[in-house]
């Protein structure tokens, strides 16, 4: 039996292209997830893994639709192979029933992981540059006069006001209030 698996990242994306491709290949059953590929815990992927039987072939349009890192890809394909289920990725021309297909699966999985890592690295570099240029500044620090803050803390420590009242008077959230108390050894 031919089993198709389709994944799109968001509800806004369309599965039609992948569905037509799998239909043209005579796929018997199709499982469709609308979720990020970085998470291997996808409902339809889980359902498909429970559904497949010995002798079936799982067909996908592209490795990127199946898994986003080498570890997940190899784990899923290993689970399929343990059930004697073949795996084919059309875009990469991978067929795990051949030694060449298994080799190519490992290579393409590593390339997909490399691409994801490079995207993450470029995103972080861009964020860092934007922060240095002042385009991303983060949450503004709450400015509290130290003398006033010490007076508020003194009233709080003496029991004159509650901690909640002290936080309100200082204009600080609980975690910031206590962090400042600790920083000033109050």
C-alpha positions, 0 to 999 in steps of 0.5 A, spaced: 500 500 500 502 506 498 501 511 504 502 519 502 504 524 508 503 531 507 505 537 511 504 544 511 507 549 516 501 554 517 493 554 516 494 559 511 498 554 506 495 550 501 496 542 500 493 542 493 500 541 490 502 536 494 496 532 494 495 532 486 503 530 486 501 524 491 494 522 487 498 522 480 502 517 483 496 512 485 497 513 493 492 509 497 492 513 503 494 520 505 495 523 512 496 531 512 499 535 518 498 543 519 504 544 523 511 546 524 516 541 522 521 542 527 516 538 532 516 531 531 510 530 535 505 531 529 498 528 530 497 525 523 504 523 523 503 519 529 497 516 526 500 514 519 506 511 523 500 507 527 497 505 520 503 503 516 504 495 515 509 491 513 510 492 505 507 499 505 511 505 502 511 512 505 511 517 500 513 524 501 514 530 496 520 533 500 524 531 506 523 538 508 515 536 509 517 530 513 522 532 518 527 539 519 533 535 523 537 529 521 536 526 528 528 526 527 528 524 520 533 518 521 529 516 527 522 516 523 525 512 517 528 508 522 521 506 525 519 505 518 524 500 517 523 496 523 516 495 521 519 493 514 516 499 511 519 503 505 520 510 504 521 515 498 522 522 498 520 524 491 524 531 490 530 528 493 529 521 489 530 517 495 528 510 496 530 506 502 529 500 499 536 501 496 543 502 499 544 508 495 537 511 497 539 510 505 546 513 503 542 519 500 537 519 506 543 521 511 546 526 506 540 530 505 538 529 512 544 532 514 543 538 509 536 540 511 539 540 518 545 545 516 540 549 512 536 550 519 542 551 523 544 557 518 537 560 518 538 560 525 545 563 525 543 568 520 537 570 524 541 571 531 546 575 527 541 580 524 537 580 531 544 582 534 546 587 529 539 590 530 540 591 537 547 594 536 544 599 531 538 601 536 533 598 532 531 593 537 532 595 544 528 590 548 523 592 554 525 599 557 528 599 564 523 602 569 526 608 572 526 608 579 529 613 584 534 609 588 533 614 594 525 613 593 526 606 592 530 605 599 524 609 603 519 605 600 523 599 602 524 601 609 516 602 610 515 595 607 521 592 612 518 596 618 511 593 616 508 600 615 506 597 608 505 590 605 509 588 599 504 589 594 503 596 596 511 597 596 511 594 589 505 599 587 508 605 590 515 603 586 511 602 580 514 595 579 512 588 578 513 583 583 520 580 580 523 586 578 521 589 585 525 583 589 530 583 584 532 591 586 531 589 593 536 584 592 541 588 588 541 594 593 541 589 599 535 592 602 
